[in-house]
Amino acid sequence: MSVYFLSMMLLSAGSFIHSRCEAPEMRPASAGADMTWRWVARAALVMWIALIIWGFRELHWSQPLAAVMASLGVNALVAMRGPMRTWPGLSLMLCATGLVAGSTVFF
């Protein structure tokens, strides 16, 4: 599995989990942790979009299309699972790992 494909799925899942945790009981108790999580999730979404654009410019069209479809599939699996208490930590971990993996694709 390529780093591009893996980073696309990690970034999408982390950002999707953040968007699903709108209820106050699903957010971190600390305001600083919540703000950090919000910024990392937004950076993950921006990196995901940048990787889509980069993929269509540099790779064969089938690879970015497959990565987007796999990302949507991972999001569907997360949505089917339902809310969990560990989502904020899991989302932050997925976003951070995806940002590191995505930056290796660019550099």
C-alpha positions in Angstrom: 0.0 0.0 0.0 1.5 3.3 -1.0 2.0 6.2 1.5 -0.3 8.3 -0.6 -3.2 5.9 -0.3 -2.6 5.4 3.4 -2.3 9.1 4.2 -5.5 9.8 2.3 -7.5 7.3 4.4 -5.9 8.5 7.7 -6.6 12.2 7.0 -10.2 11.5 5.9 -11.0 9.4 8.9 -9.5 11.8 11.4 -11.3 14.8 9.9 -14.6 12.9 9.6 -14.5 11.8 13.3 -14.0 15.5 14.3 -17.0 16.5 12.3 -19.2 13.8 13.9 -18.3 14.9 17.5 -20.5 18.0 17.7 -22.1 17.2 21.1 -20.3 18.7 24.1 -20.0 15.4 25.8 -18.0 14.1 22.9 -15.5 17.0 23.0 -12.4 17.2 25.2 -13.0 18.9 28.5 -10.1 21.2 28.2 -10.6 24.3 25.9 -7.0 24.1 24.8 -7.2 20.5 23.8 -10.5 21.2 21.9 -8.9 24.0 20.0 -5.8 21.9 19.2 -8.0 19.1 18.0 -10.0 21.5 15.8 -6.9 23.0 14.2 -5.3 19.6 13.5 -8.6 18.3 12.0 -8.8 21.4 9.7 -5.2 20.9 8.7 -6.0 17.3 7.9 -8.9 18.3 5.7 -6.8 20.8 3.9 -4.0 18.2 3.4 -6.5 15.7 2.1 -7.8 18.1 -0.5 -4.2 19.0 -1.4 -3.3 15.4 -1.8 -6.3 14.9 -4.1 -5.2 17.7 -6.3 -1.6 16.6 -6.3 -2.6 13.0 -7.1 -4.6 14.0 -10.1 -1.7 16.1 -11.3 1.2 13.7 -10.7 -0.3 10.2 -10.7 -2.5 8.2 -13.0 -6.2 9.3 -12.6 -7.1 5.9 -11.2 -4.9 6.2 -8.1 -6.4 9.4 -6.6 -9.9 8.1 -7.5 -9.3 4.9 -5.7 -7.9 6.8 -2.7 -11.0 9.0 -2.5 -13.3 6.0 -2.7 -11.3 4.2 0.0 -11.5 7.3 2.2 -15.2 7.4 1.8 -15.4 3.8 2.6 -13.4 4.3 5.8 -15.7 7.2 6.7 -18.7 4.9 6.2 -17.2 2.3 8.6 -16.7 5.0 11.2 -20.2 6.3 10.8 -21.6 2.7 11.1 -19.7 2.2 14.4 -21.4 5.1 16.1 -20.1 7.5 18.7 -17.4 6.3 21.1 -15.7 8.0 24.0 -12.3 7.4 22.5 -13.0 9.3 19.3 -11.2 12.6 20.1 -8.0 10.8 20.9 -8.3 8.5 17.9 -9.1 11.4 15.6 -6.1 13.4 16.8 -3.9 10.4 16.3 -5.2 9.7 12.8 -4.9 13.3 11.8 -1.4 13.7 13.1 -0.2 10.4 11.5 -1.9 11.4 8.3 -0.3 14.8 8.2 3.1 13.3 8.7 2.5 10.7 6.0 1.0 13.3 3.7 4.0 15.6 4.1 6.3 12.7 3.1 4.4 12.4 -0.2 5.0 16.1 -1.0 8.7 16.0 0.1 
